[in-house]
């Protein structure tokens, strides 16, 4: 079967198969659930969801249900064409893949018929939407950061007990301003239960942006957030075209998912309570507290403080040496 997941570029980069497979495996869409990728690209997430749901088919009626429950939207012509073709090649006779910008529709226009049970997606991020798009959203959430707008849309479209697995830049966790208000609403109305922190290089050679995989369910507020640090395989300095991230690497996360108290993973996972999150004004840090990483991105202020501290320590030691020499 032809695989079009990585075909084309169209000015964007697409999600590695290992990531789409892991997210779909965890979210686990059911046959009778409506699944959406609002920025579907060439259809990687939808193909994985489709294959997952096919396993549950027992009749012709089930097949028709499947046809109606796989939905995607893509605004760029080439990826849209590739995604539609991808769906046909995987058995969907009339794909529900719309050629449109999901964000171009006012949020207030979405109604019950637009609601979905599952969202799996990697929305564009690190960019800015075209002028005027932000006016489709409530004033308190207006921004031109694409990833933030998609998250607001997903919050609107998910039904009660609906689930989502989404790729986001890790800067989302520490961002302030409008993003703080988005996170406040998100943690109040959704259980943001798990964040998998990916290493740099997952999207090489297209982007070096550090990313996270965020999992949430609608209906209950967040009580605590669990983090899992997905580390590079032994001997790897980074991922690249010849050494991409592999599906089997996520076996560790899947094992941990069913037993989070397992001491085997104690140096890779940690959790933070909603009270602490609120105390920090929803500014989260996704750095592993159990180990120091040389590729941690520090702010300028943090670097200055470390340098100042080192200078202070060195000066104190120098003064002690001078004092000792004088007393000889």
N, C-alpha and C positions, 0 to 999 in steps of 0.2 A: 504494500500500500504506500502510495506516495506521501511523503511527509513534508508539509509546507510550512511548518511552524517557524523555521528559521529563514524562509525564503524572503527576498526583498529587504530593503532597508527603509526607503521612503522617508529618510531624514530622521528615523527613530531607531531605537534598539529594542529587541524583543526578549522575552523572558526565557531563560534556559529551561530545557525540559525537566531537569531535576527539580527546579523550584515549582513549576506548574504542577508536576506530579505530586510533590509533597503536600502542597496546599490543598489540592483536591482530595488526596487521601485523608487528610485530617478533617476537612469540612464535611466530606462524605455525603454528597448530594444523593437524595433518594429519587426513585423513579417518578413519584407523584409530586415532586417539588419543582417549582419554577426557578430555573437557574439563569443568571444574567452576568455577562461581562460587559460593562458599559464603555470599555475602551479595548475592544477585543483584538486589535491588530490582525494577525493572520490566523488566530483561533486556537492558540496553544491551550489555554485554560479550558475552552469549550470542548476540545477534542478529549482531554483527560476526563472531564465531567461526563461526556457522552459515553466513553468506554466504561466508566464506573457505573453508570446507570444501566447500561446494556446488560450487565450481569444479573439484573433484577427482572428482566423481561421473561414472561411465561406465556404470553398470548399475543394475538394480533392487536388487541385493544391496548396492551401495554406499549406496543411499538408506536401506535398513534399518539399515546400520551407522551412518549419520549420526543416525538417529532415536535410537539407543541411546547415542550418545557425547556428547550435549549434556545437561549436568546442572546444576541450580541449586537453591539453598535460600534461602528468604526467610521470616523470622519474622512479618512484619507482613501482615495479611490483604489490604489493598488492593493494595500492590505485588505480592504473590504472585498475586493474580487478574489484574493487568495483565500480569505477566510470562508467565503461562500463556497468556493471550489473544495476547500478542505472538508467542509460539512458534507457536501455531496459525496465525496470519496469515502467518507466514513458512514454512509448509509442514510443521511438525512435528505429526503427527496426535495423538499421545499424549505430551505434553510430560513430561519427567522433572524437574519443578519441585516440590520438596517444601516444604510449609508447616511450617516448623520453625525452631528456633534451633540452628544448627550447633554452637554452643558448649555446649549443654545436655547433650551426650553425653560421658561420660568418655573421655578420650583413649585409655585402655587398651582400650576396646571396639572401636576401629577395627581392622579386619583387612585381609588382602590384597584382598578383594573391594571394599573402599572406596578403594583406591589409584587415583590418576589420573595422566595424563601431563602435563596442562596445567592451570594455574590462572590465570585472569585475573579481577581483582577490585578493588573499591574498598570495603574493609570500613569499617564505622562507626568513627570515631575522635573523640577529644576528649571522649569520654563514659566512663561507668563502667557495667559490666555489673551485672545484678541480683545481690543477695547470694547466695552459695553457688556461683555459676557457676565461680569460680576453683578450687573444690575438685575440679573435673573434670580438673585439670591437675597435673603433678608439683609437689611442694612447692617446688622450686628455681625454678620459673617462675610461681608463683602471683601474679596481679595482677588488678585489676579494670579495667585499661585495655583496652578492647575490641580496638584494633588489634594490641596485643601478643599477645593470646590468639588472634586469627585467624592471625597469623604462625606461632605455635607449631603450630597445627592444620595449616596448609599444609605446614610442614616435615615433619609426620607423614605426610600423605596423598600427597605426591609420590613417584612411583616413581623408581628410578635413571634418571638422565639426563632426568628430568622438568623442565619449565620453568615459570616463573612471572613474570608482570608484575603489579605491585601498586601501588596508590596509597597512600601513607603520609604522615602529617604529618612535616615536616622535623625536628620535635623528637625523633623516633625516633632520629636519628643522634647527638644529643648527650645523650640521656637516660641516666641512671645507674641503679644499683640492680638490680632484676630485669631491666630492659631491657638492661643490660650483659651479664648472663648469657645472655640470649636471643641477643644479637649475637655473643657468643663462640661459641656453638653454631652459629649460622647461618654465620659465616665459616669455621668448621672443617669443616663438612659440605657446604657449598654454595659454588658459584662466584658470588659477588655481583659480577658483572662491570661493571654499568653503572647509574648513577643519573642521571636527568634531573631537574634542578632547575627547578621551575615558578615563575613570578613570582606575587606576590600578586594575587588577583582572579579566578583561574580559576573559582572556585566562587561568585563574586558572582551574585546578592545574598544567597545562602543562608549563606555563610561566608567569612570573611577569613583562614582558616587557611592558612598557607604549606605547600605540599605538594611531594612528590617522587614520581617514578616509579622504582621499584626493580625491576631485572631480575636473575633468578638461575637457575642450573641446579644440579640435585642430582647429587652423585657425586664431585666434586672440590673441594678446599678453595680458598678465594679466594687469589689471588696478588697481585692489584692491583685497585683499583676505579677505573673511569673516571667522571668527572662531565662533564655537558654542561649549560651554563647556557642555558635557554630564555628569551630576552629578549622583552619586549613589542615589538610591531611599532612602527615609527617613527611618531611622532605620538600614540601611545597613552600615557595616564597610568595606566590600569588597564583590565581587562576589565569589561564589564557586560552587561545583557540586550540592549542594542542593538549592542554590540560584543563578542560572545563570542569565545573562542579558536577559530581556524579549522583545519580539517584540513590545509590546505596549509602552515600554519606549521611543521608537523613534517617538511616535505621536507628542511630543513636537517639535522635529526637523522638522517634516513634516508641522506642523502648522506655524512654524517660516519661513520655506522655502518660503511660499507663501506671507508672510508679514513681512519682516525683520525690518520694522519700529515699530512693535508692542512693546510698552513699557513693556508688560508682560515679555519679554525676555531680558530686558536691562541689567540684571546682569549676563546673560549667554553668550552674544554675543559681539563681537567687530570686527573692521576691520582695515586693515593696507594698505596703498597705495603702489604702486610699487616704487614710488620715495623713500619712507622710507625703503623699502626692499633693494633697491640698495644701499642706504646710509649705511645700516648695512651689506653690502657685502653678501646679501642673507642668513644671519644668523637670522632666525626667532625664536621667543619665543612664545610657545603655552600656557604659563601660563595665567590664567584669570586675567586681570588687575583690575577687579571689586571686587575681594575678595582674602583674603589670605588663602591658603590651607596648612595644616600641613604636607601633604605628597608631597609637592613640592620638587623636586630634585635640590639641589643647588650645584654649583661647590665648590671645596675646596677654591678657591680664594674668592668667595662670602661669605662663612662661616667665613673665616679669617677676612674679612672686617667688618662683623657684630660684631664679637667678639671684634676686635680692637676698633670699634666705641663705644661699650658698656663699655669697659675699660676706654676709654677717657672720656666718660660722667661721669662714676663713680669717676674717679680721679678728675675731675673738681668739682664735688659735695663735695668730701672729702676735697679739698683745701679750698672751701668756708666755710665749717664747721670749719676747723682749724683756718681760718682767723677770723671767728666770735668769737671763743673761746678765741683767743688772745686779742681781743678787749674788752672782758668782764672785 
